[in-house]
Amino acid sequence: MNLRLQSSSAALPSAAFLGSCSLHVLALLLIAGWLASSPPVTLPKLASLPAMTLAAPSAPPAAAAATPPSQHKQHTPAKPAVARPAVAPTPKPAAKPVARTTAAAAKPAAVTEAATNVSATPAAPVAATPAPTPAPVVHEPLYRGGYLNNPKPSYPPLSLEMEETGTVRVRVQVSAQGLPVSVELEHSSGFPRLDRAALTAVRGWKFIPAKRGDEAIPYTFIVPVEFSLKNPHKP
């Protein structure tokens, strides 16, 4: 009796093991059959991409890096307006503002009118300074030629013998009537006899008086008297 129980208990685990193995085998067969019946899965082909060259990233500009973050402006809340009590304006007389306005308007008008009168007044022409009248030319007295017929000085005989020659310069003051008023020796010839003969001759001469324009005037000038042996005037 005991032996049967032991043999039956020992057979139970082996039967269970065999049943488990058969179940696994059956499952594997089912899976293999399902895989064989399903269509094969085709994976998509990957397109070949061209080789890309990656450049080193350029450094950002310093200005962008140095730009500080924008600061938010602080808005000050507006103060609520306080209502003020209305004050009734004091009425003013209307006559005074009108008078002031009229006076203020009259002043610019007067200034404008004065400026217009000044600009409209023509400048007085400047009188041209007349050119100075040239002084009339003065002509010296004449003692030669024409109707004068003044004789030559007489050559002193002793001077001819001694062969004295020279020129005497005589200062003569002639009046407006042409007469010698004053006769003086200005420069000697070196021989007194010749000097005296020249003074004597000039005192008896007549002159055409000097003239300033058409007016006869007294005049003083120098008369040269020459003594020469080439053509002596004998007394």
C-alpha positions as CSV (number, residue, x, y, z in Angstrom):
1,M,0.0,0.0,0.0
2,N,2.7,2.4,1.0
3,L,4.8,1.5,-2.0
4,R,2.0,2.4,-4.4
5,L,1.6,5.7,-2.8
6,Q,5.2,6.5,-3.1
7,S,5.4,5.4,-6.7
8,S,2.3,7.4,-7.6
9,S,3.8,10.5,-5.8
10,A,7.1,10.1,-7.6
11,A,5.4,9.9,-11.0
12,L,3.5,13.2,-10.6
13,P,6.5,15.5,-10.8
14,S,7.8,13.8,-13.9
15,A,4.5,14.0,-15.7
16,A,4.2,17.7,-14.9
17,F,7.7,18.3,-16.3
18,L,6.9,16.5,-19.4
19,G,3.6,18.5,-19.8
20,S,5.5,21.7,-19.4
21,C,8.0,20.9,-22.0
22,S,5.4,19.8,-24.4
23,L,3.6,23.1,-23.9
24,H,6.8,25.1,-24.6
25,V,7.5,23.1,-27.7
26,L,4.0,23.7,-29.0
27,A,4.3,27.4,-28.4
28,L,7.6,27.5,-30.3
29,L,6.0,25.7,-33.2
30,L,3.1,28.1,-33.3
31,I,5.5,31.1,-33.3
32,A,7.6,29.6,-36.1
33,G,4.6,28.9,-38.2
34,W,3.3,32.5,-37.8
35,L,6.6,33.9,-38.7
36,A,6.9,31.7,-41.8
37,S,3.4,32.8,-42.9
38,S,3.9,36.6,-42.5
39,P,5.6,38.6,-45.4
40,P,9.2,39.7,-45.0
41,V,9.7,43.3,-43.8
42,T,11.8,45.4,-46.2
43,L,13.7,48.2,-44.5
44,P,13.8,51.5,-46.4
45,K,17.1,52.4,-48.0
46,L,18.9,55.4,-46.5
47,A,19.8,58.0,-49.1
48,S,23.5,58.9,-49.1
49,L,24.0,62.5,-48.0
50,P,26.9,64.6,-49.3
51,A,29.7,65.2,-46.9
52,M,29.3,68.5,-45.0
53,T,32.1,70.6,-43.8
54,L,31.3,72.2,-40.5
55,A,33.0,75.7,-40.1
56,A,33.9,76.9,-36.7
57,P,31.3,79.3,-35.5
58,S,32.4,83.0,-35.8
59,A,32.8,84.9,-32.7
60,P,29.9,87.2,-32.0
61,P,30.7,91.0,-32.3
62,A,32.0,92.6,-29.2
63,A,29.3,95.2,-29.4
64,A,26.6,92.5,-29.1
65,A,28.4,90.9,-26.2
66,A,28.9,94.2,-24.5
67,T,25.3,95.3,-24.9
68,P,23.9,95.4,-21.4
69,P,20.5,93.9,-20.9
70,S,17.7,96.4,-21.5
71,Q,16.7,98.0,-18.3
72,H,13.1,98.4,-17.6
73,K,12.1,102.0,-17.0
74,Q,10.4,102.6,-13.8
75,H,7.2,104.4,-14.4
76,T,6.3,106.8,-11.7
77,P,2.6,106.6,-11.0
78,A,1.0,110.0,-11.8
79,K,-0.2,111.8,-8.9
80,P,-3.9,112.3,-8.7
81,A,-5.0,115.8,-9.6
82,V,-6.4,117.6,-6.6
83,A,-9.4,119.6,-7.4
84,R,-9.1,123.2,-6.4
85,P,-12.0,125.4,-5.5
86,A,-12.9,127.7,-8.4
87,V,-12.3,131.4,-7.6
88,A,-14.6,133.8,-9.3
89,P,-12.5,136.3,-11.4
90,T,-12.7,139.9,-10.4
91,P,-14.2,141.9,-13.2
92,K,-11.9,144.6,-14.7
93,P,-13.0,147.7,-16.6
94,A,-12.8,147.2,-20.3
95,A,-11.6,150.8,-21.1
96,K,-8.0,150.4,-19.8
97,P,-7.0,147.4,-22.0
98,V,-8.4,149.1,-25.0
99,A,-6.3,152.2,-24.3
100,R,-3.2,150.2,-23.7
101,T,-3.7,148.2,-26.9
102,T,-4.3,151.4,-28.9
103,A,-1.1,153.0,-27.5
104,A,0.9,149.9,-28.1
105,A,-0.3,149.7,-31.7
106,A,0.3,153.4,-32.3
107,K,4.0,153.1,-31.3
108,P,5.0,150.6,-34.0
109,A,3.0,152.5,-36.6
110,A,4.9,155.7,-35.7
111,V,8.2,153.9,-35.8
112,T,7.4,152.4,-39.2
113,E,6.3,155.7,-40.6
114,A,9.5,157.4,-39.4
115,A,11.6,154.6,-40.9
116,T,9.7,154.9,-44.2
117,N,10.2,158.7,-44.3
118,V,14.0,158.2,-43.6
119,S,14.4,155.6,-46.3
120,A,12.3,157.6,-48.8
121,T,14.3,160.8,-48.3
122,P,17.0,160.8,-51.1
123,A,20.5,161.5,-50.0
124,A,21.7,165.0,-50.7
125,P,24.2,165.0,-53.6
126,V,27.7,165.8,-52.5
127,A,28.8,168.9,-54.3
128,A,31.9,168.2,-56.4
129,T,34.9,170.3,-55.3
130,P,35.8,172.6,-58.1
131,A,39.2,172.1,-59.5
132,P,41.5,174.9,-58.4
133,T,42.0,177.6,-61.0
134,P,45.6,177.6,-62.2
135,A,47.6,180.7,-61.4
136,P,48.1,182.9,-64.4
137,V,51.6,182.6,-66.0
138,V,53.9,185.6,-65.3
139,H,56.0,186.8,-68.1
140,E,59.3,188.6,-67.4
141,P,59.9,192.2,-68.7
142,L,61.4,192.5,-72.2
143,Y,64.4,194.8,-73.0
144,R,65.4,193.6,-76.5
145,G,63.8,194.0,-80.0
146,G,60.7,195.7,-81.2
147,Y,60.3,199.4,-80.5
148,L,62.5,199.4,-77.5
149,N,65.7,200.1,-79.4
150,N,67.9,200.0,-76.3
151,P,71.5,200.9,-77.1
152,K,74.5,198.6,-76.1
153,P,76.7,199.7,-73.3
154,S,79.7,201.8,-74.5
155,Y,83.0,200.0,-74.2
156,P,85.4,202.0,-72.1
157,P,88.5,203.0,-74.3
158,L,91.0,202.0,-71.6
159,S,89.3,198.6,-71.3
160,L,89.7,198.1,-75.0
161,E,93.4,199.0,-74.8
162,M,93.9,196.6,-71.9
163,E,91.6,194.0,-73.6
164,E,89.3,193.7,-70.6
165,T,86.3,191.4,-71.3
166,G,83.5,189.9,-69.2
167,T,79.8,189.7,-68.4
168,V,78.2,192.0,-65.9
169,R,75.0,190.8,-64.2
170,V,72.6,193.6,-63.3
171,R,69.6,193.4,-61.0
172,V,66.8,195.6,-62.4
173,Q,63.4,196.4,-60.8
174,V,61.0,197.4,-63.6
175,S,57.7,199.2,-62.8
176,A,54.3,198.4,-64.3
177,Q,55.0,201.3,-66.7
178,G,58.2,199.7,-68.0
179,L,60.7,202.0,-66.4
180,P,63.8,200.9,-64.4
181,V,63.1,201.8,-60.8
182,S,66.2,200.2,-59.3
183,V,69.4,199.2,-61.0
184,E,72.1,197.3,-58.9
185,L,75.2,195.2,-59.5
186,E,74.4,191.5,-59.0
187,H,77.6,190.0,-60.2
188,S,80.8,191.8,-61.3
189,S,82.7,191.1,-64.5
190,G,86.0,191.5,-62.6
191,F,86.7,195.0,-64.1
192,P,85.1,198.0,-62.4
193,R,85.2,200.1,-65.6
194,L,83.0,197.4,-67.3
195,D,80.7,197.2,-64.3
196,R,80.1,201.0,-64.3
197,A,79.5,201.1,-68.1
198,A,76.9,198.3,-67.7
199,L,75.0,200.1,-64.9
200,T,75.0,203.4,-66.8
201,A,73.5,201.8,-69.9
202,V,70.7,199.8,-68.1
203,R,69.5,202.9,-66.2
204,G,68.6,204.6,-69.6
205,W,66.8,201.6,-71.0
206,K,63.0,201.1,-71.5
207,F,61.2,197.8,-70.8
208,I,58.0,196.1,-71.7
209,P,56.6,195.5,-68.2
210,A,56.0,192.0,-66.8
211,K,52.5,190.6,-67.1
212,R,50.4,188.2,-65.1
213,G,47.9,187.2,-67.6
214,D,46.8,190.5,-69.2
215,E,47.8,192.6,-66.2
216,A,51.1,194.6,-66.2
217,I,52.9,194.2,-62.8
218,P,56.2,195.4,-61.3
219,Y,58.9,192.8,-61.6
220,T,62.6,192.4,-60.6
221,F,64.9,190.2,-62.7
222,I,68.5,189.9,-63.8
223,V,69.9,191.4,-67.0
224,P,73.2,190.1,-68.3
225,V,75.5,192.7,-70.1
226,E,78.4,191.2,-72.1
227,F,81.6,193.0,-73.1
228,S,83.5,191.3,-75.9
229,L,86.4,192.4,-78.2
230,K,84.8,190.7,-81.3
231,N,82.1,193.4,-81.7
232,P,82.8,196.1,-79.3
233,H,80.4,199.1,-79.1
234,K,82.6,202.2,-79.0
235,P,81.4,205.4,-77.5
